[in-house]
């Protein structure tokens, strides 16, 4: 798949949502009936920092429907349908696309006030004015069309559903950008940050995301076509930095935009427009350059690099055509330096360097001069070798320097403009490190063994190198870092080359592994400047260390009671923590919660009348007010026992308010004293009737199952001194139960 923007091709399994759809649409209908339609007083103020997606999330949360949507505002209907057909046929984009380059629509005008209607029509006009290839047109008699109507929130499906499909705009959705966002969903686009290459451009702070919304940040690696467009922080389809935050902290951080802004609420971006035209096959030009690629920082973003080639490497960005070598016009946006010798150009302006995957991007503006520029001279060097000089055509204002062989090294870069007379003065060298390191998020029991110094496999590392890895594990878990090898040049105090892990420097391996205190760890490698290669290097292995109690077991041999036991989690740093036990009668909903101090390693739980029932028990560690990953077990409590018979007695089902409970399993093991034979008599039998006693029953050894009331009074002479009696109830009707008398002959 090409890298760039996105068209969604399917997301979830059909069974997950299909049964919920009628209920969801009924909720939308009911909310529509009871909500008034008004325009917010602040209208569509473009200065508001909230993105279109933030406004949509707010509207859908207030309406109580956000939990029924995908990604915060997408109807599951479209995705369910597509998953069903995907199992039969190869995925085809034509199933999503609108036909004849138009999207027929109707507006249920009685749903909206005059001001709301005006805003919606303005958004449609904006879309049609900015997009060349497809337009929203009032419906005539087309079978497939969009009905725009009022609802409790801002909701659409993805692409063409077939037949009538609803686009809902509630009273909190009346912002031009919000309307355009939902229109773009209906056109065929999903959210920008769901594209498969998003980890190269945004950092996802999983620990800050609401636990029930983490699926909405899922990266779609198979079913999104990026259409060859660059990643666009300014897309109207992008989440904001705080979307679905659980604690007010950012859920997304842009890795290459120093302003830290994502999403917007005023208009389609240039890349949004290009993508729509590309999807509907009306553009042959290259995608536009997003704003974040034009105004880049001169320093690489710490801790954010990638090992594979970026799509940007194959689509070198320039500010003018590279097909011509004619001289460019000069820069008239600045004052010319009159001290420059006659006939020579001034220095290139606004030179910027930014670290991309396996390359440095150098960009500049023409010099402030009236002299015709005939080319540029770019010179760069690092500690590893000689200076490299490159002559570039006059219309080339961007150049990429490959750094795959020198990851993390400091580069010095200088520029000069050339005229017919000669070369002008060089710019002051810009210094930056090339990309090295990356962000890693581990789940479950995952292990990551690719944290190593550049050229580690060759047995050396280079001077003047800086690398940064950020390794995260799920909330409540910790990171275990094993030192496979550390051999760095420097003193025992690690004042020269070092490996820094959470603020502590290492130049030789510690005596044992490191266990993190938090769920995110920063790893920095630094080597001092020098003239040549240095022998050695390092290699680390990172893995998820479960923060939960270990070796959980449950003793169930005592009727009316079970005991949970465990071993404490490994805790090298003497953290302050507690245990939390959650338990319930399965499959009931009511759950009991117990909080225990760290010195406890067992806890008894009374079952009251729930003999022979299943229990679900969860045990977790709470450290720094964060729950660790819970460990759960499903057990069945004791019911029955061992009975030595030396006279008459009886057994019965566990009592529970006059009837036995569902899902009960009991077992009695009888032994006749001195080897005497056992005799059983059914005194009472009131169980759920079924053919062959498949539902509830009493089973007496080889005599088989009993469940019918007409079997009351039946005597069972076993002829044996050892016998097992079972009682079983299913998940359905309960009756008053049974009584079984026993004796010896």
N, C-alpha and C positions, 0 to 999 in steps of 0.2 A: 504494500500500500504506500502511496505517496504520503509525504508529511506535509501538513498544512491545516486546513479547516475541515469541517466534519459534517457528514450526513449520517444519521443514525440508521443502523440496519436491524437491530432487534436487541432487546435488553434482557428480558426475564422469561422464566418458564411460564407456560400458559396456565398451569394449575394454580399459580400463586395468586392471580388476580381475577380469573374469570368468574368465580363465584361471587365476587364482591361488587361487580360492576352495577347490577341493578340497584343495590343499596346506595352506592356512590351517587348515581344519577338521581335517585330519589332525594338524597340529601341536598344536592345542588338545586333541585326543583323547590324543595321546601325553603331553603335559604333564600332563593330568588323571590319567593312570595312574601317573605317577612322583612326584607331589607329595603330601606329607602335608597334612592339614587341621588347623590349630590356630588358636586365637584369640591374637592378639598380647597380650603381657602388659599393655600400656597400654590395652587395650580400646578404648573409644570416648571417650576423654578430650576433652571439649569445649574445654578450654583449650589444646590443641595448636594451634599457629599454622598447621599445614598444612591447606589446603582439601581438600574431597572430591576435586577434580580432581587435586591434587598427590599424594594417596595413590594414586589410580588410575594416574597416570603412573608412579609408583614401582613399583607392583605389576606393571604391564605391561612395564616396562623390565626388571625382574628376571626376568620370565618369557620374555624374548626375543621377544615378539610385537608390540611397539609399532610396528615398521616396517610391519606388515601391516594397520594400522588407520587409520581416518580420524579426525582430531581427537584421537587418543590412545586412544580406547576405543569406536569405532563400527565395527561390521561393515560392509564394503563391499557385502555381498550385497544389502541393501535398496536401496541407491542405484543399483546396477547394473541391477536389475530395473526400477526406476522410470524410469530414463533410456531403456530400451528402449520402454516403453509410451508415454512422453511424445512420442515421434516420431510416434505414430499418433493420439493423442487429446489434447485439451486437458487440462492438469493439473487434477486434482480432489482436493480434500482428503479426500473420502470414501474414497479408496484407502488413506489412512494411518490413518483413524480406526477405533477399535474399535466394534463394534456393541453395541446394547442397553445401553450405559452400563456395561459391565463388561469386565474383562480376565481371561479364564480363565487359570489357571496350575496347573502341577504342580511339586512340588519333588522332585528325585531325592534322597531323604533319605539313602540309603546313601552319598552323596558327602560328607556333612557330619557333624561331631561334634555332640553335644547342644547345646553352647554356641553353635556357629555357627548351628545350626538355630533356636535361640531368638532370636538377633539378627535373622535374616532375617524371622522371623514378626513380630517387634516392629516392624521397618521397614514391613512390609505393613500391620500394624494402625495404625501412625501415618498412613500414606498414606490409608487408608480413613476414619480419624477426622477428618482435616483437610480432605479433598476431598469435596465434596458430590455432584458430578455423575457420577463414574465410580469404580468400586471394583475392586480385585483380588479375584477370587473363585475358590475351588477349582474346577477343571474338572470338569464332568460328562461331556458328550459333544460339546462344542463343537468344530467342525473347526479353528478358529483359536485357538491358545493359546500361552502362554509356558512353556517348561520351564526352571526354575532349577536349575542344576547347577554342580558344581565345575569349575574350569578353571585355567589357568596365570595368568590375569589377571582384570581386571574389564571385561567386554565385553558390549555389547548392540547390536542394530540399532535403527533409528528407526521407531517406530510399528508398525502391524500388517503383517507380511509376508504372511500367508496360510499356513495349515497350522501346523505346529509350528515355533517359533523359539526359539533358545537364548539365555538370559541367563546368562553365566558369572561366577562369583564364586570366585576363587582364594583361597589361604590368606592373602594380604596384603590382602584386600578386606573384612575383617570389621569395618567401621565402619558405623554406622547411616546416616550421610550418604552413604557410598559406595553402599550398597544403594539408597537413595532416588534417587541420581543415575542409576544404571543403570535403575531402574524408570521414571524420568521420560523417559529415552531411549525405552524401549519404549512409553511412553504416547504419544509423538509429538513430543518436543522435542529440539532440538539445543542447542549451547552458546551462552550469552548473548552472548559477545563476537563471534560470527559474524553478528550482526544487521546490516542495512545501514546503520544510523545510528550504529554504535559509535564512529566517529571523533570524534563530538561529546562522547563521555564517557570514552574511554580513549586514551592515547597508546601506540602500538605501537612499541617499540624494536627495529626489525628487526635492527639490528646485534648485539643480544644474543641473538637466537634461533638455535638450532641450525639449520645450513643446510638439513638435510633435513626440518625441521619447519616451515618457513615457510608451506607450503601449509595447515597446520593453523590458521594465523592469518588465512586468507583471509576477506574480508568478502563475504557472499553478498547481492548486490544484487537478485537476481531471484527467488530460490526460498525465501525465508523470509518468513513472515507474522508481523508483530510483534504482532498482535491488539489493538493500541491501548494496550498497557501501557507504562509508563515503563521506562527502562533501570534494571536492578537489579544494583548491585554485590554485593548480598548473596545473589543467587540461588545455589542449590546447583548450578546448571549453569554457573557462571562459572569461568574459569581463575583461578588464583592469580597473584600479581604476578611470581613467578619461574618459572612453568611453561615448560618446554622452554628454560631459559636455558643458553647455551653458556659463560658466564663468571661465573656467580653474580650477575650484575647483573639488575635487573628487566626482564622482557619486556613488561610492561603497567604503566602508571601511570594511576590514576584521576584524572581532571581536576577532579572536583567533590567528592571525599571527602578531607578533610585527614588522616584517619587512614591512608589509603593501603592499606586492606585490601580484598580482593576474594575472592569465593567464601566458602564455609563448609563445615562437615562434620557438622553436628548435625541439621538439619531443613530442610524446605521453607520458603522465605520466604513472606511474605504475598502477594507478587507472583507467586511460583511457583504458589501455590494458586489465585489468581485466574485465572491464565492457563489452568490445566488446566480449571477450570470454564467459562471463556470458550470454549475450544476445543470442549468437548462441550456448549455451548449451554445452560448452566444459570445464567447470571448476567446480570442487566441493570444492575447497579450499576457505578459508575465504578471504575477500578482503584485499589488502595490506594497511599498515598504511601510510596515506599521510605525507609528510615531516613536515607539520605544527603541527601534533599531536606528533611528536617525540621530537621536540625542543620547548617546551612550556615555557612561562614565569612563574615565581614563584608567580606572583600576578594575581588576577582576573582582567579581563578587566572592567574598571568602566562603570557602566550603562548598562551592557549587560548580562542579565540573563533571564532564562525562567522557567516557572512554571511546564511544563510537562517533562516527562522522555525523555531523548535523546536516539536515536538509539545506541549511543556509549555505553550506560549503559548495553545493552544486548550483546555487542560484545567487552568484556574487552580486551584491547590491551596488549600483552606481547611481549617481544623480543625473547622468546623461547617457545617451546611447554609446555603447562601446564598439559599434560597427564602423565608426568613422574615426579617422586620425587627424581631422582638421582641427585648427586651433579653436579653443573655446573663447567665449566672451569673458572679459575680466570681471572681477568682483567689484561692483560699484557700491556695495553696502557698507564700506568702511573708508577711512581716510588714507590716502596714499602716503607712504613714507618718502618724503622728498630727499632724504639723505642717501637713498639707494643710487649707486652709480648709474649713469645714463645708459639705457638700453637693457639693463638687467631687471628682472622682476623682483618684487618683494617676497617675503616669506609666505608660504601657505598659511592660511588662517584656520583656527578652530580644529587643530589636529587632535584627534581622539583615538585611543586604543582600547579595545575591549576583548576580554578573553572568551572565546567560543570553544566548543568541543574540538580539540585537536587543531586549533587555529587561533591566531590573533587577527582581529578585524581592525584595520587602520583606515580612518576616514579623515577628510580635510575639505576645506573650502578654498577657492582660488585666492591668490594674493591680492592685496589692495594695490593695484598698479594699472597704469594705462598701457603698459608694454604687453605685446601679444605673447601669451604663454604657449610654447610649443611642446611642452612635456613636463614631467616631474621626475625627480630623482629621490628614491626611497632607499635609505641605508638602515640596516638593522644588524645587531650582533648580540651574542650572549657569552657566557663564560666558557662555553663548549668549543668555540671556534672563531674563525675570522669574520670580518665584516662582510656582509652581503650587500651589493649595490644593484638596484633595479631601476631601469628607466621605463616610465609609464607614459602612455599617450595623454594628451592635454585634456581630453574629456573624461579621463578615468579619475574619479574622486574617492574610490574605495579600493582597498587591496587586502587580501587575506594572506597571512604568513603561516605556513604549515608548521605545527609544533609537535607533531606526533612522536618525533624522536627525542624531544627535549621537554617532556612534560614537567610542569612546575618550575622551570627555569626562569630567571629574570632576563628580560629582553630590554635592550635599549634601541629606540627607534627615532630617526631624524628624517626630515623632509626638506627638499629645496625645489623651487620652480625653475624651469629652463626657458630661455628665449632664444631667438636667432643669434644673439650676441654671445650668450654663455649662460652659466648657472648662477642663480642668485644665492643669497645667504641661506644657510641651513637653520632650521628651527632648533631650539634647545631640545636635547634628547629627552624623550618620554620613557619612563621606566615602568614596567609592569611584569607580573609573573604570568606565565602561561598556565593553562588549566591543568589541575591535578587534584584528584580526589572527587568524591561525589556524595550524594545523600543516599542513605540506605535505610529502608524500613523493613524490619524482620517481623514475621508473625509465627505464632505457634512454636514449633520446635526447630525453626529454620536456623541454618548456619551459613555464614558468609565468610569466605576465605580469600577474598581478593583485596585485602588491605595490605599493600606492600609498597616499598620505595620503588620509583621508576628504575628499570634495568636490574631489578633484584635477581631475576633469573640468570643474568650475565655476571653476577657476583660483584657489582659495583654500583655506586650512585654518583650523581653529578654534583658539583658545587653550586651554591647560590640557588637552592631549590626551596619552594614552599608548597606544601600540599595540605588539604583540609578535607576530612571526612566527617559527616554527621550521621551517626548511627542511632536509630530509634527503634524501640520495641513497644508493644501495646501497653497502654496505661496499666500500672500496677505490677508490671514485670520488670526485670532487670537484664542488664547485658553482661555476659561473661566473656572476657577477652583473654585469650590464651596467646602467649608470646612464643611463636614457632621459632623465631630467630630475631635477635636485635644485636647488631654489631656496628656501632656508629663511632666516627672519629671524634675524639675530644677527651676532656678530663673526667674524673670520677664524679664531679659535681654536675656533669652534663652542661657545661657552659659553652661548648662549641656546638656540634651537631646534636640534635635531640629529637625525641619523639614525645610529644606532650599529650597526655590523656587526662582530661578534666583538670587541667592546671598543674599536673605533676609531670616533671621531665624524666625521661628514661633514655639512657644511651647504652645500657646493658640490660639483659632480661631480669626481671624480678624473680624472686624465689618461687613464686606461684602465680596463678592467674589473677586477674583483676575482676572484681564483682562490683558493678556500678551501684551507686546509691539511688540514682534517678533512672527514668526510662529513656533518656536521651544523652548521648555521649559525644563530645567533640574530640576528634583525634587530629593533631597537627604534627606534620613533619617539617623540620627546617634543617638545612645544611648551610654552613657559612660559605662566603665567597672563597674562591681559590683558583688555581691554574689548571688543575687536571682532575681526572676521575679519582674517586675514593673507594677503596675496597670495603666490602661489607654491604650493609643495608638492613632492612627489617621485613618481617612478614608476621601479620597478626591474623588470628581467627576469632571472629565474633559470633556468638550464638545466644539465643534467648535462654535466660536462666529463669525458670519458673519461680515466682515469688510465693507460690501457694504452699500450704502444708503438704508434707510428703507421706507416702505409705498410709493412706487413709483406709481404715477398715471398720466394719460394723459388726458387733456381736449381737446375734438375735436369738440366743438359745433360751432366754427367759421370757415366758408369756407376759405381756403387758409392759415390756421394757426392752429397749435396745440401747447399746452403748457405742458411741462413735469415738474412735481412737485415731491418733495421728502422730507423726514426728514433725517437729517445728521445721520451717524452711531454713536453709543455710543462711546465716546472718553474720558475716565477718565484721560488720561495722556496728553491731549492737544497736540496730535501729529500734525505735519505739513503735510497737505495733500491737494490734489486737487481732482476735479471731472473730469471725462472724459465721454462725451456723444458721442456715435457712432450711426448714423442713416442712413437708406437707404430706397429707395422705394422697397418694396418687390414684386417679388423676384429678383430684379436687383442686380448687383454685386457692382457697385460703392457705396462707403460708405463715408460719411462725418464725420469728427471728430472735436469736440469742447472741449477745456480744460477750466475749470472754477475754480475760487478761492473757498476756503472752505466756505465762508459766503453765497454763492448762494444756494438757495433752489428751484429755478425754472428756466426754460429756454424756451423761445418761439422759435418755428421752423416754418419758412414759407415753404409752400408746392409748391409755384409758380403755375404751371399749373396742378399739380397732385391732382386735386379734386377727392374725392371718392376713392383714391388709398389706398392700405395697406402700412404701414410703420413698419419696425422693428427698435426698439429703444433699445440700450444697455446703461446702466449707471453703472459706477464703481468708486471706490475710488482709488486714487493713493497715497500710503504712502511710504515714503523712496524710491521713484523711483520704487516701485513694484505695479503692478495693483492688486486690489482686485478682487474677483470673481464677474463677471458682472451679473447684473440682466437685463433681456430682456423682452420686451413686444411687442406684435404684435397688432397694432391698425389700424383702418380705418379712414381716414380723412373725414371731413365734405364735403358734396355735396348736394345742394338742399336748403330747408328752408321752412318756413311757409309764405304763401301768402294769403292775404285777397283781394278778387277780387271785385272791384267796377267799372271796365271798361276793355277794351281790353288790352292784353299784350301777351308775349310769353316767353317760356323757351327753352333752347337748351342744348345739351350735353357740358361738359367742353371742351373748344377748346384746341388743342395741335397740332400745325403745320398743320392745315388743316384737321385733323382727330381726332377721340377720341382715348383714350388710352385703353390698355388692363386692365382687372380686375378692372373696375370702377363700383361703386354702388352709385346711387344718389336717393334721396327721397324728393319730394315736397308735402306739406300738404296744400290743397286749402280750403278756406272758402268763400262762397258767402256772400257779405255784405247784412245785413238785411234779411238773410235767403234765398236769391234768388238762383235759380238753376244755376248750372255751365254748360257751353258749351265749348267743346274742338274741335279743327280742326287740323288735321295733315297737316302741310304745307310742310314738307320735311321728308322723311324716307329713309335713305341709310345705312342699317345695314347688318351685315353678315347674309345671309339667312340660315334658318334651318327649318326642319320639326317641326311644333308646337312651333316655336320660342324658341327652347331650348338653343340657343347660346346667341346672343345679342337681346335685345328687349326693347320696351317701354310698360309699363303696366299702363292702366288707370282704376283704381278701378275695379268695377264689369264688365266692358266692356272687360277686358282681355288684352292679349298681342298683340302687333303689331310689325312686323319686315319686311314685304314685301314692295317693292317699289310701287307695284300697289295699295297700300293702301293710297298713297298720296291723299290729298283732302278729306279724310274721316272725316265727322262731327260726334261728339259723344255728344249726348244730354243725360246727366247723369240723369236728373230728381232729382238730389240731390244737397244740398247746401254744403256738405262736401265730399271731394274726395282726394285720394292719388294717385300720379303719381310716378312710379318707372322707372329708367333707369339702365340697367345692361349690361355689356360687359364681355365676357369670356377672356381666356388667349391667344386667337388665333388672327384671322384677325381683322384689324380695318378698318372702312369706314369713310365717312365724317360725319355721325351722323344723328340727327333729329332736327326738329323745331316743336314745338307744341304751337298753339295759344289758348288762353283762354279768356273767357268773361262770363258775366252773362245774363240771360234771364229776 
